């Protein structure tokens, strides 16, 4: 529980630090705007890669455990795992497309 609160507080602090950029004059924002685009694109890709890797690892661990407990159903479990991992990876690819749109 404390970990979740810490993550939420850190996210709110990050958002609070970004508000002066939004309040800047258009000329000032134009000069530093590219920097924030690169930072936000890198942040999107980093979060998506970490979340995708975590989700894929949990899916593979659960599938391997299930195949170990019930070897007769290994074929169906393997197919389901591959489809699930493909869906998880597609979310990371969508994040890559969003990062390209930011840039």
C-alpha positions in Angstrom: 0.0 0.0 0.0 2.8 2.4 0.9 4.5 1.7 -2.5 1.3 2.6 -4.4 1.0 5.9 -2.4 4.6 6.7 -3.1 4.1 6.1 -6.9 1.0 8.3 -6.9 2.7 11.1 -5.0 5.8 10.9 -7.3 3.5 11.1 -10.4 1.6 14.1 -9.0 4.9 15.9 -8.2 6.1 15.2 -11.8 2.8 16.7 -13.2 3.2 19.7 -10.8 6.7 20.4 -12.1 5.4 20.3 -15.7 2.8 23.1 -15.2 5.2 26.0 -15.7 6.0 24.8 -19.2 2.3 25.0 -20.1 2.1 28.5 -18.7 5.0 29.9 -20.7 4.7 32.5 -23.4 4.5 31.1 -26.9 7.9 32.4 -27.9 9.5 30.8 -24.8 7.6 27.6 -25.3 8.7 27.3 -28.9 12.3 27.3 -27.9 12.0 24.6 -25.2 9.1 22.7 -26.8 11.3 20.3 -28.7 13.1 19.3 -25.6 9.9 18.3 -23.8 8.7 16.4 -26.9 11.8 14.3 -26.8 11.5 13.8 -23.0 7.8 12.8 -23.2 8.4 10.4 -26.1 11.2 8.7 -24.2 9.0 8.6 -21.1 6.2 7.0 -23.0 8.4 4.4 -24.5 10.2 3.6 -21.2 6.9 3.1 -19.3 5.5 1.0 -22.1 8.6 -1.2 -22.4 8.7 -1.8 -18.6 5.0 -2.5 -18.4 5.1 -4.8 -21.4 8.1 -6.7 -20.1 6.5 -7.2 -16.7 3.2 -8.4 -18.3 5.0 -10.8 -20.6 7.1 -12.2 -17.8 4.0 -12.8 -15.7 2.2 -14.5 -18.6 5.1 -16.8 -19.4 5.6 -17.7 -15.8 1.9 -18.6 -15.4 1.9 -20.6 -18.7 5.0 -22.5 -17.7 3.6 -23.3 -14.3 0.3 -24.5 -15.9 2.2 -26.7 -18.4 4.2 -28.2 -15.6 1.1 -29.0 -13.6 -0.9 -30.3 -16.5 1.3 -31.6 -19.3 -1.7 -32.9 -21.3 -3.0 -29.3 -21.8 0.4 -27.9 -22.8 -0.6 -27.4 -26.5 -3.6 -25.3 -25.7 -1.8 -23.4 -23.0 1.1 -22.6 -25.3 -1.2 -21.3 -28.1 -3.1 -19.1 -25.6 0.2 -17.8 -24.1 1.5 -16.9 -27.6 -1.7 -15.0 -28.5 -1.6 -13.2 -25.1 2.1 -12.2 -25.4 1.3 -10.9 -29.0 -1.5 -8.7 -27.5 0.8 -7.4 -24.8 3.5 -6.6 -27.4 1.0 -4.8 -29.6 0.4 -2.4 -26.7 4.1 -1.5 -26.7 4.0 -1.0 -30.4 1.0 1.4 -30.0 3.1 3.3 -27.5 5.9 3.5 -30.1 3.4 5.0 -32.5 2.2 7.5 -29.9 5.8 8.5 -29.3 6.2 9.1 -33.1 3.1 11.2 -33.1 4.5 13.3 -30.2 7.7 14.0 -32.2 
